[in-house]
Amino acid sequence: MSEELRLRIVSGIVMAAVVLVATARALKMNGGVAKKDLSEPNVDAVRAGSVNLKRHIENVKKFGITPKLHGQLRKRFQKGFEAG
């Protein structure tokens, strides 16, 4: 959870929306790829890194905000989010 989100929670500011941005590079890094290898394609690392993204989405859901997925995220993850 970001420091900005923590600050908003502690200060009592009501959030109407949250924007999460996930790049393939960030997903690969969270999937265990070394920084020097991030420019190489690595589908398994993107899948492994998506666990981190899903955790952020679950945290957003705790505040009553329903995630709206766009682009490839919708195609790849919508079924999993609907299930639970």
C-alpha positions as CSV (number, residue, x, y, z in Angstrom):
1,M,0.0,0.0,0.0
2,S,1.4,3.4,-0.9
3,E,2.2,6.1,1.6
4,E,-0.4,8.4,-0.2
5,L,-3.1,5.8,0.3
6,R,-2.2,5.4,4.0
7,L,-2.3,9.2,4.4
8,R,-5.7,9.3,2.9
9,I,-6.9,6.6,5.2
10,V,-5.5,8.1,8.3
11,S,-6.7,11.6,7.4
12,G,-10.3,10.4,6.8
13,I,-10.4,11.6,3.2
14,V,-13.1,9.7,1.3
15,M,-11.9,8.2,-2.0
16,A,-14.2,8.0,-5.0
17,A,-11.7,6.3,-7.2
18,V,-8.2,4.7,-7.2
19,V,-6.0,4.4,-10.3
20,L,-3.5,1.5,-10.3
21,V,-1.0,1.5,-13.1
22,A,0.9,-1.7,-13.9
23,T,3.5,-1.9,-16.6
24,A,4.9,-5.2,-17.9
25,R,8.3,-4.1,-16.6
26,A,6.9,-3.6,-13.1
27,L,5.1,-7.0,-13.2
28,K,8.3,-8.7,-14.3
29,M,10.3,-7.0,-11.5
30,N,7.7,-8.2,-9.0
31,G,7.9,-11.6,-10.6
32,G,11.6,-11.9,-9.7
33,V,13.4,-10.7,-12.8
34,A,16.7,-8.9,-12.3
35,K,16.8,-5.3,-13.3
36,K,19.3,-6.0,-16.1
37,D,17.0,-8.6,-17.7
38,L,13.7,-6.5,-17.6
39,S,13.9,-5.7,-21.3
40,E,13.7,-9.4,-22.3
41,P,10.2,-11.0,-22.8
42,N,9.2,-13.2,-19.8
43,V,5.6,-14.3,-19.6
44,D,6.1,-16.4,-16.5
45,A,7.5,-13.5,-14.6
46,V,4.6,-11.3,-15.7
47,R,2.2,-14.0,-14.4
48,A,4.2,-14.3,-11.1
49,G,4.2,-10.5,-10.7
50,S,0.5,-10.2,-11.2
51,V,0.0,-11.7,-7.7
52,N,1.3,-8.3,-6.4
53,L,-1.2,-6.4,-8.7
54,K,-4.1,-8.6,-7.5
55,R,-3.1,-7.9,-3.9
56,H,-3.4,-4.1,-4.6
57,I,-6.8,-4.6,-6.3
58,E,-8.0,-6.6,-3.3
59,N,-6.9,-3.8,-1.0
60,V,-8.9,-1.3,-3.1
61,K,-11.9,-3.6,-2.8
62,K,-11.7,-3.3,1.0
63,F,-12.6,0.3,0.6
64,G,-15.8,-0.4,-1.4
65,I,-14.3,0.6,-4.7
66,T,-15.0,-1.9,-7.6
67,P,-12.1,-2.4,-9.9
68,K,-12.6,-1.5,-13.6
69,L,-10.1,-3.3,-15.7
70,H,-9.0,-2.1,-19.1
71,G,-7.1,-3.4,-22.1
72,Q,-5.1,-6.6,-21.6
73,L,-5.9,-6.7,-17.9
74,R,-9.6,-7.1,-18.7
75,K,-8.9,-9.9,-21.1
76,R,-6.4,-11.8,-18.8
77,F,-7.8,-11.3,-15.3
78,Q,-11.5,-10.4,-15.4
79,K,-12.7,-14.0,-14.9
80,G,-10.4,-14.4,-11.9
81,F,-11.6,-11.2,-10.3
82,E,-15.3,-12.1,-10.8
83,A,-14.7,-15.4,-9.1
84,G,-13.3,-13.9,-6.2
